[in-house]
């Protein structure tokens, strides 16, 4: 139904990893992302949404693997979408400079 209304958008459900207590929670979990967005652009957007500190790196996982940062969200959606029609993504961060 969402894809019929927004054919060039990807429905994404994103949650924080249970092991990442040192990063903020995201304010909402469901997003419609442009399908031509690169994974790296999506990660940059997540950084802005959660107001991540510059010294922290963020990683996203889909089905326990990390997608290529040069893939589009449309490509990732085609490979990893769930039966509910959503692309489920988990994010985690790590300190990189200290």
N, C-alpha and C positions, 0 to 999 in steps of 0.2 A: 504494500500500500504506500509506504513512504517513497519507494523507488518510482512509483507511478507519478506521484506529485513532484518529485525532485529527481529526475532521471540522471542528472550529472553530479549527484551528491552521494556520498558513502555514509551509511548509518554506522556510527562507532559507539561502543560502550567501553569506557576506560575506567580502570580502578588502580589504586596504589597497591603495590606488592605488600604482603603481610610482613615481610622482613624489613621494610624500609620505614622505620620509625622516625628517622631524622629529617624527613621531608614533609612538606605540607600536603594535606588532602586537596584534591581538586574540588572546586565548588559545585560542579555538576558533573554527571557521568555520561550523558548522552549528547552526541554531537552529529551534525551533518557536515561532512568535510568534502570539499570539491574533489572529484575523482582524479583530477590532473595534479593535485598537490603531491609533491615528493614526500617521502617518509621523513627526510631531513627537515622539510618545512613544517610538517606536522609536529615533530619533536620541538622545534623552535616555538611553535604555538603553545605547546604544553608548558614549556619553560615560562612563558609569559603568563599563562593562566594561573600557575601555582606560585609565581613570583620566586623562582629558584635563585639562590645566590650564585654569583659568577664562578665561584670555586667548586661548585658541585656539577657533576656530570649526570646526565639522565639517560636511561636506557629503556627501550620498550621491548616487550615480549609478546609474541603471538604464538600460542600453542607451544610454549617453552622454548621458542627460538627467536632470534633477533632478525628482523627483515633487513634487506639491503637498503641503505639510506638513499640510493639512487632510484629505487622503484617508486612508481606512482601508487597512491592510495588505491586507485582502481585495480591495479595489478595485484596488490596485496589482498584486497577484498575478494577478488576472483579466486585466489588460492586458499584463503583461510576463513571465509565467512561461515558462520554457524547456521544450523537449521532454523534458528529464529530470525534470520536475515540480518543479524548484526555482526560487525567485526569486533570481537572482544580483544581488548588490549590491556596489558598490565604495564605500569611504569615503575621504575625503581631508580634511585640515585646513589651516587657514591662520591665521597670527597676526593678530589684529584690533586689538590695542592696543599696537603697538610693534613 
